[in-house]
Amino acid sequence: MKLLLSTLVLIASPIVYAQTFNTTSSVPVDLDGGTNYTSCASPGTKAFSFTVSGVGTLNTSTNQLAEIDIRLNAACGGSLTTVGCYIKSPSGTCVQVSSVMGTTTNYSGNPTTYLDYAFRNAVSCLNKTPDYAAFPSTVPSEASMDGRFGIFSTLGNLATSFNGQNANGVWTLYFTESTASAPCVESASLLFGDPSVTDQTPNGDNCVSAILWDGSPICASTNGKASSTNMPGWNGATFTGCQWNAANNNDVWIKFQATSTSVCIAISGLVDNLQSVIVTDPNADGDGNPCTGAGNGTYWTNVNCPRTSDNIYAAVTGTMRNHNHCFTATVGQMYYLVVDGNGGAESPFYITGINGLNEVLPIELVEFSAACSDKFVELNWLTATERNNDYFVVERSTDGLNWEKVSTVQGQINSDKHHSYQITDYTLLPVTSYYRLKQVDLDGRFSYSNIVSIDCFKNQHELRLMPNPTNGEFYLTGLNEHEQITMLNAVGEEITSFIAKSITEKMHLEGHAAGLYYVRVMRNNGTIETLKIVLK
């Protein structure tokens, strides 16, 4: 669940365990005059180098060339139909990334001439090559703006082509063109990591069963979905407040939590006309549940409504092209992305977070607490949701730095219901004890909860030794400052003696023979108390 970026990312797609490398070649470069070729045999002069280190051997799962990011500038030329590119590894293996960069010979990209591309391996819901066209002047193609940006599939298979190769070394990105009006390359980067895609195509049929999304790549689909009774903006006859297609057809619901004030989401791979909108629940009906309430649109706030500004779909019929939603968010707020098929249009689609989303925590932890009992500590926690949650490890520490396992508890794997857990720690320590939860995914990845602390002997002055029996290290608690402490062996010989400085003192018998020992305390009131301790 971690994202490691070694350099600034052009397109910050949440690939797991990602490392990104920018081109070391000078940019921008006008592609005019490059070589038109159909293989890497004669690549020509339009080449860009990347020096990669620390990645190691590539495989077909967690360590792949996961993404190739390119930014073109159409100010140099707007012909995209005869521009393509290849990527070559340090071992010399060459793979075609794309044969075209769009469908127009005259790209008009106002208010910006930039075109951003993110290429990933084809999957079932992502198998489209670049289709940037001469859009209306209000439709940009940048990753950080509402518009047509999205993910495109590579022609060659990056995973299998480079499997087993050492990624460290110099990679080369080659461009080919056969036009007098080719664009410029502004920047490029390679991203290595785990591009795994989760299949959510059967899910998200309505608001109640909305897909809980973490920003990582998923496949979803309008195929077989029904209409929703509480569709955003739908009043039972038409849409209000957002110019959809005035029909409530087959929609998919996806909910996510913003982790930044700036959020961008890309929807790609569409094969039929879809529309999308982002809403949040203003709780107008006061029940705190976004999936209830009559009046439909009355109980939603439109957050990103692309139709009204023509930024994503320029007609009420939707679009087969990519949708890129970018909006200002409230950190921690839950948002809903709703995708609807025009006239019942069925299409799978690929969705990924560009920025402003983390992977959803495998668990939604409502509460984690510790409470003292007579001779032990009770630990309780409550989860609201769990995703791929294999098990918990309860860990204890006496300093908040060094931890040991107390117990392992099985999780629910996947659940949308509240689940409560409880364990008992019978090793009661006479010092402040710290506890935390280690949550472990099915794939072995893990994360930690917040830390809770507890002192079960604070303000208590009854002398206690624990643990007893001991392996050598133990605690004497219930003391007052300035009291005399003496440790004796079984025949009464003194081992050590010192003055108490706090309510609890740590003591040691390591290196002594197993058996019975005594701890004698001269209290400040003049009385003497003697306790027995057994060394195992």
C-alpha positions in Angstrom: 0.0 0.0 0.0 3.0 2.3 -0.4 4.1 4.6 -3.2 7.8 5.3 -3.6 8.7 7.9 -6.2 12.4 8.5 -6.9 11.8 11.6 -9.0 8.9 14.0 -9.9 6.2 12.2 -11.8 4.7 13.7 -14.9 1.5 11.7 -14.5 1.2 10.6 -10.8 -0.7 7.3 -11.4 -1.0 5.2 -8.2 1.1 2.2 -9.2 2.0 0.1 -6.2 5.7 0.3 -5.1 6.5 2.6 -8.0 9.9 4.1 -9.0 9.9 6.8 -11.8 12.7 7.8 -14.1 12.6 10.9 -16.3 14.4 11.2 -19.6 18.0 12.3 -19.4 17.9 13.7 -23.0 17.4 17.4 -23.8 13.8 18.4 -24.3 11.7 19.7 -25.9 12.5 18.2 -29.3 10.6 18.7 -32.5 9.9 15.3 -34.1 9.9 16.6 -37.7 12.6 14.9 -39.7 12.7 11.6 -37.8 12.8 8.2 -39.4 9.7 6.4 -40.4 10.3 2.8 -39.6 8.4 -0.3 -38.6 10.9 -1.8 -36.1 13.8 -0.8 -33.9 16.3 -1.8 -36.5 16.7 1.7 -37.8 15.4 4.0 -35.1 16.6 7.3 -36.5 17.6 10.3 -34.4 14.5 11.1 -32.4 15.5 9.1 -29.3 15.3 9.8 -25.6 17.4 8.0 -22.9 16.5 7.0 -19.3 19.2 5.8 -16.8 17.5 3.4 -14.5 19.0 2.1 -11.2 17.8 0.2 -8.2 14.9 -1.6 -10.0 16.5 -5.0 -10.5 15.1 -8.0 -12.4 11.7 -7.5 -14.0 8.9 -10.0 -13.8 5.3 -10.3 -14.9 3.7 -9.4 -11.6 5.1 -7.0 -9.0 8.1 -5.5 -10.8 7.3 -4.4 -14.4 7.8 -1.5 -16.7 4.3 -0.4 -15.6 3.8 2.9 -17.4 5.3 5.1 -20.0 4.4 8.8 -19.7 4.8 11.2 -22.6 3.9 14.9 -23.0 3.6 16.3 -26.6 3.2 19.9 -27.6 1.0 20.5 -30.6 2.4 24.0 -31.0 5.2 22.5 -33.0 2.7 20.6 -35.2 -0.7 19.1 -34.9 -0.5 15.9 -37.0 -0.9 12.9 -34.7 -1.9 10.1 -37.1 1.6 9.2 -38.3 3.5 9.6 -35.1 4.4 6.4 -33.1 7.0 5.2 -30.6 9.0 2.2 -29.4 10.8 1.4 -26.1 14.1 -0.5 -25.9 15.5 -2.1 -22.8 19.2 -2.1 -21.7 19.3 -5.7 -23.0 18.2 -4.6 -26.5 14.6 -5.9 -26.5 12.4 -3.4 -28.4 8.6 -3.2 -28.0 6.2 -1.0 -29.9 4.3 1.3 -27.7 2.0 2.9 -30.2 1.6 3.4 -34.0 -0.4 6.6 -33.7 -0.7 9.5 -31.1 -4.2 10.5 -32.2 -6.8 10.5 -34.9 -6.4 14.0 -36.3 -3.9 15.7 -38.6 -4.7 19.1 -37.1 -4.9 19.0 -33.3 -6.5 22.0 -31.8 -5.8 21.9 -28.1 -6.8 25.3 -26.8 -6.7 26.5 -24.1 -3.5 24.3 -24.0 -1.5 22.7 -26.8 -0.2 20.0 -24.5 -1.2 16.3 -24.9 -0.5 13.9 -22.1 -0.2 10.2 -22.6 0.1 7.3 -20.1 0.7 3.9 -21.7 0.1 0.7 -19.8 -0.2 -3.0 -20.8 -3.6 -3.9 -22.3 -6.1 -5.7 -20.0 -9.7 -6.7 -20.6 -11.1 -3.2 -20.0 -8.1 -1.3 -21.5 -7.3 -2.0 -25.1 -7.5 1.4 -26.9 -4.7 3.2 -28.7 -4.6 7.0 -28.6 -7.7 8.7 -30.0 -7.0 12.4 -29.4 -8.9 14.4 -32.0 -9.5 18.0 -32.9 -11.7 18.7 -29.9 -13.6 21.9 -29.1 -11.5 24.7 -27.8 -12.6 24.0 -24.2 -11.5 20.4 -24.1 -7.8 19.9 -23.0 -5.9 16.7 -23.0 -3.7 17.2 -19.9 -3.5 15.0 -16.9 -4.2 17.8 -14.4 -7.3 19.2 -16.2 -10.9 18.2 -16.9 -10.9 16.8 -20.4 -9.9 13.8 -22.6 -6.8 12.6 -20.8 -6.7 8.9 -19.9 -4.7 5.7 -20.1 -3.9 4.0 -23.4 -2.8 0.4 -24.0 0.5 -0.5 -25.5 0.6 -2.5 -28.8 3.4 -4.7 -27.5 3.3 -6.6 -24.2 5.6 -4.9 -21.7 5.4 -7.5 -19.1 6.2 -10.6 -21.1 8.7 -8.9 -23.4 11.0 -7.7 -20.6 10.3 -10.6 -18.2 13.6 -11.8 -16.5 15.6 -8.8 -17.8 17.7 -6.5 -15.5 16.0 -3.1 -15.7 19.1 -1.3 -14.5 20.9 0.5 -17.3 19.9 2.8 -20.2 16.4 2.6 -21.7 15.6 4.3 -25.0 12.3 5.7 -26.2 12.2 6.0 -30.0 9.7 8.1 -32.1 8.8 7.6 -35.7 6.9 10.0 -37.9 6.0 10.6 -41.5 4.6 14.1 -41.5 5.9 17.6 -42.0 3.8 18.8 -39.0 4.8 16.5 -36.1 4.5 17.7 -32.5 7.4 18.3 -30.1 8.2 16.0 -27.1 8.1 18.1 -24.0 8.9 15.4 -21.4 8.8 11.6 -20.9 9.2 9.2 -18.0 9.3 5.5 -17.2 7.5 4.1 -14.2 8.4 0.6 -12.8 6.3 -1.2 -10.2 3.1 -3.3 -9.8 0.4 -2.3 -12.3 -2.1 -4.9 -11.0 -5.8 -4.3 -11.9 -8.7 -5.4 -9.8 -11.8 -6.7 -11.5 -14.9 -4.9 -10.2 -17.0 -5.4 -13.4 -19.8 -7.2 -11.6 -20.1 -4.6 -8.8 -21.4 -1.1 -8.1 -25.0 -1.5 -9.4 -26.4 1.1 -7.1 -25.5 3.6 -4.4 -25.9 1.1 -1.5 -23.5 -1.4 -3.1 -21.1 1.3 -4.5 -17.6 0.0 -5.2 -15.3 1.2 -2.4 -12.3 2.5 -4.4 -8.8 3.2 -3.4 -7.5 5.0 -6.5 -5.6 2.0 -7.8 -6.5 0.6 -11.2 -9.8 -1.2 -11.5 -12.0 -2.6 -14.3 -15.7 -1.7 -13.9 -18.6 -1.9 -16.4 -22.1 -0.7 -17.2 -22.9 -4.2 -18.6 -26.0 -5.7 -17.1 -26.5 -2.8 -14.7 -29.9 -1.4 -13.9 -31.2 2.1 -13.4 -30.9 3.7 -10.0 -33.8 5.2 -8.1 -31.6 7.9 -6.6 -29.5 8.9 -9.7 -27.8 12.2 -9.2 -29.9 15.0 -10.7 -32.8 12.7 -11.7 -36.2 13.9 -10.6 -38.1 11.0 -12.0 -38.6 12.5 -15.5 -35.5 14.4 -16.4 -32.1 15.5 -15.1 -31.6 18.8 -13.3 -28.5 20.7 -12.5 -26.2 18.7 -14.8 -26.9 18.2 -18.5 -26.9 14.4 -18.8 -28.8 12.6 -21.4 -32.2 13.0 -19.7 -32.6 9.3 -19.2 -31.8 7.1 -16.2 -30.3 4.0 -17.7 -27.6 1.6 -16.5 -25.2 3.2 -14.0 -22.2 2.2 -12.0 -21.5 3.7 -8.5 -18.0 4.1 -7.2 -17.2 5.8 -3.9 -13.8 7.1 -2.8 -12.2 9.3 -0.1 -10.1 12.3 -1.1 -6.7 12.5 0.5 -5.7 15.8 -1.1 -7.5 19.1 -2.0 -6.7 18.4 -5.6 -8.2 15.3 -7.1 -8.0 13.9 -10.7 -9.5 10.7 -11.9 -9.1 9.2 -15.4 -11.7 6.9 -17.0 -10.4 5.0 -20.0 -11.0 2.1 -22.4 -14.6 2.9 -23.3 -16.1 1.0 -26.2 -19.6 2.7 -26.1 -21.0 6.1 -25.2 -20.8 6.7 -21.4 -21.3 9.7 -19.2 -19.8 10.4 -15.7 -20.4 12.8 -12.9 -18.9 13.2 -9.4 -21.3 14.1 -6.5 -21.3 14.2 -2.7 -24.1 13.9 -0.2 -24.9 17.2 1.5 -27.2 15.3 4.0 -30.1 17.4 3.0 -32.5 14.9 4.6 -30.5 14.8 7.8 -30.1 11.0 8.0 -26.4 10.9 7.2 -27.0 8.3 4.5 -26.4 9.4 0.9 -28.3 6.4 -0.5 -31.7 7.4 1.0 -34.2 10.2 0.6 -36.8 11.1 -2.0 -36.3 13.7 -4.7 -33.0 12.2 -5.9 -31.0 15.2 -7.1 -32.3 17.2 -4.1 -30.1 15.2 -1.9 -26.9 15.4 -3.9 -24.3 18.2 -4.6 -22.7 18.1 -8.0 -19.0 18.4 -7.6 -17.7 17.8 -11.1 -20.3 18.1 -13.8 -18.5 18.1 -17.2 -21.4 18.4 -19.5 -22.3 22.0 -18.5 -18.8 23.2 -19.6 -18.3 20.8 -22.4 -15.0 19.7 -20.8 -15.5 15.9 -21.0 -18.5 15.0 -23.2 -19.5 17.6 -25.6 -23.0 16.2 -26.3 -25.8 14.8 -24.2 -25.1 11.4 -25.8 -21.9 10.9 -23.9 -18.6 9.8 -25.4 -16.5 6.8 -26.1 -13.4 8.8 -25.4 -11.5 9.1 -22.1 -13.0 11.2 -19.3 -10.7 13.0 -16.9 -12.3 14.5 -13.8 -10.3 17.1 -11.9 -11.8 19.0 -9.0 -11.1 20.7 -5.7 -11.9 18.4 -2.8 -12.3 18.4 0.9 -9.7 16.0 2.5 -11.5 13.1 4.2 -14.8 13.7 2.3 -16.4 10.7 0.7 -17.3 11.3 -3.0 -19.3 9.3 -5.5 -18.4 8.8 -9.2 -21.4 7.7 -11.2 -21.0 6.4 -14.7 -24.1 6.0 -16.9 -24.6 4.3 -20.3 -26.3 6.5 -22.9 -29.6 4.7 -23.8 -28.4 1.6 -22.0 -25.0 1.6 -23.6 -22.9 -1.2 -22.2 -19.1 -0.8 -21.9 -16.3 -1.9 -19.6 -14.0 0.9 -18.5 -10.6 1.3 -16.8 -10.4 3.8 -13.9 -7.3 5.0 -12.1 -6.6 7.9 -9.7 -4.1 10.5 -11.1 -3.7 12.4 -7.9 -5.5 13.2 -4.6 -6.3 9.5 -3.8 -4.5 6.9 -1.8 -5.2 3.3 -1.8 -8.1 2.7 0.6 -6.9 1.3 3.8 -7.5 -2.5 3.9 -9.6 -1.8 7.0 -11.7 1.1 8.1 -10.8 1.2 11.8 -13.5 2.8 13.9 -11.9 2.3 17.3 -8.9 0.7 19.0 -8.7 0.8 22.8 -7.0 -0.8 25.8 -8.5 -1.2 29.3 -7.0 -2.5 32.6 -8.5 -5.4 34.4 -7.4 -7.0 37.7 -4.5 -9.0 36.3 -4.5 -8.3 32.6 -5.2 -5.8 29.8 -8.3 -6.0 27.5 -7.8 -4.8 24.0 -10.8 -4.1 21.7 -11.1 -2.8 18.2 -14.0 -2.2 15.7 -13.8 -2.2 11.9 -16.5 -0.7 9.6 -15.1 -2.3 6.4 -12.4 -4.7 5.5 -10.8 -5.3 2.1 -8.4 -8.3 1.5 -7.8 -8.3 5.2 -6.0 -11.6 6.1 -5.3 -11.1 9.8 -4.2 -8.7 12.6 -1.2 -8.9 14.9 -1.5 -7.2 18.2 1.9 -5.8 19.3 3.1 -4.5 22.6 6.0 -2.2 23.6 7.3 -0.6 26.8 9.0 2.3 25.0 7.0 2.8 21.8 10.0 1.8 19.7 10.7 -1.9 20.2 7.7 -4.2 19.7 6.7 -7.8 20.4 3.8 -9.9 19.3 1.0 -10.5 21.8 -1.5 -12.3 19.6 -2.7 -13.0 16.1 -6.4 -12.6 15.1 -8.0 -13.6 11.8 -9.7 -10.9 9.8 -12.9 -11.0 7.8 -11.2 -10.9 4.4 -13.9 -8.7 2.8 -16.7 -7.1 4.7 -18.9 -4.1 4.6 -20.3 -4.7 8.1 -19.1 -3.7 11.5 -16.9 -6.3 13.2 -15.7 -6.1 16.8 -12.5 -7.9 18.0 -11.2 -8.5 21.5 -8.1 -10.2 23.0 -6.6 -10.4 26.5 -2.9 -9.6 27.3 -2.1 -11.6 30.4 1.4 -10.2 30.6 0.5 -7.2 32.8 3.5 -4.9 33.1 3.9 -2.3 35.9 5.0 0.4 33.4 3.3 2.3 30.7 2.5 -0.2 27.9 2.0 0.7 24.3 -0.2 -1.3 21.9 -0.8 -1.2 18.1 -2.4 -3.3 15.4 -0.5 -4.7 12.5 -3.0 -5.3 9.7 -1.8 -7.9 7.1 -3.2 -8.2 3.6 -3.8 -11.4 1.7 -0.7 -10.6 -0.4 1.5 -10.1 2.7 1.6 -6.3 2.6 0.8 -4.6 5.9 0.1 -1.4 7.7 -0.1 -0.2 11.3 -2.9 1.4 13.4 -2.5 4.3 15.8 -0.7 3.5 19.1 -2.7 3.4 22.4 -1.0 3.5 25.8 -2.0 2.4 29.2 -0.6 2.3 32.8 -2.5 -0.1 35.0 -0.5 0.7 38.2 -0.5 4.4 38.1 -1.4 5.8 41.6 -1.3 2.3 43.1 1.1 1.6 46.0 0.6 -2.1 46.7 3.9 -3.8 46.0 4.0 -6.2 43.1 6.6 -8.2 41.2 6.0 -9.1 37.6 6.3 -11.2 35.7 6.7 -13.8 38.4 8.2 -16.4 37.7 10.7 -14.4 35.5 13.4 -15.2 33.0 15.7 -12.6 34.5 14.1 -9.2 33.9 11.2 -8.1 36.1 9.5 -5.1 37.6 8.8 -4.0 41.1 5.8 -1.6 41.3 3.9 0.2 44.1 6.9 2.1 45.4 7.4 5.6 46.8 10.4 7.6 46.1 13.4 7.2 48.5 12.3 3.7 49.7 15.2 1.2 50.2 15.1 -1.9 47.9 17.3 -4.9 48.6 17.5 -8.2 46.6 18.5 -11.4 48.4 19.2 -15.0 47.4 17.5 -18.0 49.0 20.0 -18.0 52.0 19.6 -14.3 52.7 22.8 -13.0 51.0 22.5 -9.6 49.5 22.7 -9.4 45.7 22.0 -5.7 45.1 20.6 -2.7 47.0 19.4 0.7 45.8 17.0 3.6 46.5 13.7 3.9 44.6 13.3 6.9 42.3 9.9 6.2 40.9 6.7 4.1 41.4 8.2 1.3 39.3 11.7 0.0 39.1 13.2 -2.5 36.7 15.3 -5.3 38.3 17.5 -8.0 36.9 18.5 -11.6 37.9 20.2 -12.6 34.6 23.3 -14.7 35.2 22.0 -16.1 38.5 21.0 -19.7 39.2 17.4 -20.6 38.8 15.5 -20.8 42.1 13.9 -18.6 44.8 14.9 -15.0 45.6 13.6 -12.3 47.8 13.0 -8.6 47.3 12.9 -6.6 50.6 11.5 -3.0 50.7 11.9 -0.6 53.6 9.0 1.7 53.3 9.1 5.4 54.1 6.9 4.8 57.2 9.5 2.4 58.7 7.8 -0.9 57.9 9.6 -3.7 55.9 7.8 -5.8 53.2 9.4 -8.8 51.7 8.3 -10.4 48.4 9.3 -13.7 46.7 10.4 -14.0 43.1 11.2 -17.2 41.2 13.9 -17.2 38.5 13.2 -19.8 35.9 
